[in-house]
Amino acid sequence: MSTLLLVDDRAENLLALEAILEPLGQQVVSVTSGMAALKYLLHNDCALILLDVQMPDLDGFETATLIKQRDKSRHIPIIFLTAISKDATNVFQGYEAGAVDYVMKPFDAHALRAKVAVFVELWEKGKQVEEQAERIRVQDLAEVQRVGEERYRFLAESIPQQVWTALGDGSLDYVNQQVLDYFGTVPEGLLHWTWTNTVHPEDLPAAIERWTQALETEDPLEVAVRLKRASDGVYRWHLSRAVAFRDEAGAVVKWFGTNTDMEDQKRAEERQQFLLEAGAALGASLDYERTLAEVASLSVPRIADWCVIALLEEGHLKQVAVAHQDPEKVQLVHELHERYPADEDASIGLHHVARTAESELMAEVPSDLAGRVARDDLHLELLQLLGLRSYMCVPLVARGRTMGALSFALAESGRNYGPDDLWLAEELARRAAIAIDNAQLYFEAERRAQAGKVLDTVGDGVFLVDREGTVILWNPAAEQITALRQADVLNRRAADVIPGWDAISPLVPVGSGPGTRAETVPLEVGGKERWLSISGVGFDEGTVYAFRDITEMHAVEEMKTDFVATVSHELRTPLAAIYGAAVTLRRDDLKVDESIRIRLLDVVTEESERLAQIVNDLLLASHLDSGRLQVAMRPTDVRELAVAVIDSAETHLPQNIVLKLISPKRLPAVAADPDQLRRVLVNLVDNAIKYSPEGGPVEVKLERSAENVRVSVRDHGLGIPPNEQQLIFEKFYRLDPDMNRGIGGTGLGLYISRELVHRLNGKIWVESANSAGSTFIVEIPVARPAKKPARAKAAQPS
Ligand code: ADP
């Protein structure tokens, strides 16, 4: 039913109209002013307005204009009713105001009713069309929505992420195939699906809290959780996101959610973090065995369930770190290692990797592997206890040198290694190898620095000659021994700077390590010959030579050789004399004169004494050497001793020698052992006579100074060259070892004299101007009973 609005200021007119229109069966609303009409139209619609033109206040035209101005009422047809305005102007004004018709009063009721009926029908048709259009619009919308949802689902199915939707209350109403694939279930009713079963227990509380919070606040949800994959039971990290979708009124009608697999990203982050931490541990100390142990424990459980690190030491692999989640298993690994040491030629494992420097990855360890490698039942049992599931092993290589290997294994965690894990292990090994290499380089540098210090302080001369024969190291001892300064030798050819090197070097034994036998070679230094004991060791860059100065030792050696000759000769001469005398005395065929017999017996006696003297000297020298000689000090009269010595010498004095004693009448007693002091005087007087082959006076002079009594024995014999005046006091040293002058001796007399004088706290030296003879001087401290004797050691001259 349509509504007809009647507007007339006169109630009777309205009544009349109502009566006329009543048969149309429409609802008729009558108002008495333009204002009332406008007010009605504010809230209501109608099919037609019958509007009186002549009205007080707002007339019909004004009212119509206002009606047409409003969007909501513009479309309503208006029929003007007028009694007065019959002229054309009015009619025109009415149409301008939006009239559809103009009806003059008094009007024909029939015609008016017919006219109104047409308008009502028109209006109703229009209304129907409008309604139909609206229906179509709504249908279209639903279609669009359906298509949209389909598209969304298509999208949801085609993207790799897990997609789900939930109703406003959070109950799931859709999941894409990826969700089903991952969780492996086709829930009968998604609404009842307990997704909480799929979240890692550690992440669940946070997940529930965030989801509840999102449902309350309707804010977007974002949470990282580990979700369990049905196919292998492995938890993988996911980022779960959901946003609310609201209707026009703003109420949440749906949640659109996605779960993005973050495992790889998370693992990459973890790997980076692990490498960072391992790197820090490796860089923290030079004790690389300790840092490797730390790296092993860092890698468990993050990249392995257990980890073993082994380093090559002198060609053999040494296990330096074992880490396992479970300390008992560490023990197990040790036990395995000890009981069943790995075969060095094995085709898999640490040894193989250390040998080939190639990584190994066994994503899935074959179940029968333990059975194949086990050596006996216990071995198999231990291997099975380890439960190896996935394994990888990488070499430790730095600067092309393999230093060992790292092996990782997975067991209880149920994961398997893949190329990414191998990459991580190789990266870790690379960093560890660099750290080890650095530490070793550091120690090497340190060792070299220490070696440098040693070279600087060692007493042996050390020098290094490179392959080109250039001296590249010359230590201070070498400088000192050879008197060749480092600055003059370094970086120059050895042959150019070391005198006679070309002749010496072929004699020097060059070995490949310590223990090379040294050779003694002569080297001319500053015009003098030094004897060096030298050996060399060859290495990649050249040869290092070590030498020591054995000139003195060499001289002693030579002296010893000479001594043997001398002593042999010295012993043989009296022996020959004794033997000759004895043989002559024993001859039956020869009648020996009594005088000759006595003479021969004298020879035996004298030569025996001489033999005894030699043997005594040897014994005494050896006692002095070993410090076993005891001296009994007491106040001794030197004059008395000197007289006795001269008297004794007089008995066998050659004819061309004259012995003289020059002495003050009174001399203080000296502190001495008279027997030893006599020995010294006898030796000096005997030498003076012996080494004066041309004869001449031998003078024994006694003097006193403040502290000492001085004895000088002066001859006019052979004399002693200045450079040998010290040496003659050395054991076995003789100016004429080969006895070219025919003067025999052992070279022990002066040595014994010097040692005895030192023990008597005295001094002995010689003064000689070559052929002008020699004067041997002995000074012995005066006896001072109250005072302790001064120290035995005397300096120059001795
Ligand atoms: P020996 O006389 O048995 O050879 P000594 O030790 O007594 O041993 O003397 C060592 C050397 O010193 C002698 O061989 C000799 O060459 C030299 N010598 C010692 N005394 C004299 C001297 N008075 N004049 C010259 N040379 C001497």
Residues whose N, C-alpha, C, O or C-beta is under 5 A from the ligand:
A	BS01	ADP	N687 A688 Y691 G717 L718 G719 I720 I728 Y733 R734 L735 D736 G744 G745 T746 G747 L748 G749 L750 Y751 S774
